[in-house]
Each structure stands twice: as C-alpha cells, then as structure tokens.
C-alpha cells in the first residue's frame, strides 16, 4: 500500500492506494469538483493502457541504450576487439562510437514522436474524469 504525495502547489492531497485521505486542502475548504480524483484516474482503463504502452516502449529502449553504452566501455577497457581496422586507419572503435551517436539521436526522435501519442492518451484519460490539466493549471 503505497502513498503518493501531491505537491502543495498542486493541491496538497495525500492519497493512499485504497482510499483518499484528504489533508490540508479539505481543512481549508478548497476541495471541490475541480480537484481530480487521482485514485480513480490511476485505476481507470485508459491510465492502465497508457502505462502499459509507455513501459512497452521505454523498457526495451532503456535496455538497448544501456547495454550498448556499457558494452562499449567494457569492450574498449577489457578487450582489443574494437582495435582492429575497419577501413584503412579507421578502427571499429570509431564505427561503434558513431553508431552510439546515431542510436541516441534515433531513440530521442522516436521518443519525441511517441510522447505525443502518450500525451494524447493522458489527455483523453483526464477528460473521462472531466479534468482538463491545461485549463486547471
């Protein structure tokens, strides 16, 4: 049973995953229909689908990124595999290094495109609860 603390600037609500425990905001009489029910949003199908799609993209991306970057460091530190010539005086170290830059820029570009889809899914989920984050910010 985890607790999620929402910053005071955004409502100062302390939520338990089973039920809401309203803190300072309820005592001050500021709790109204504009305050989103974070527990209900978290339990909604739209939110669960959003988290599943984000994980399906992010976990493999992070594994790829870290394994290639860490692998590169291990290869250049403990082996001479990448010291062999690729083309003339250019060794495989340079090819691998350039590949890491290309991979990084590709992952960033793909994530930027995917994040637009994630933002749309998040907005749709919030609209189900009659909450528009843009209007209420």
Secondary structure, 3 states (H helix, E strand, C coil): CCEEECCHHHCCCEEECCCEECCHHHHCCCCCCCCCCHHHHHHCHHHHHHHHHHHHHHHHHHHHHHHHHHHHHHHHHHCCHHHCEEECCEEHHHHHHHHHHHHHHHHHHHHHHHHHHHHHHHHHHHHHCCCCCCCCC
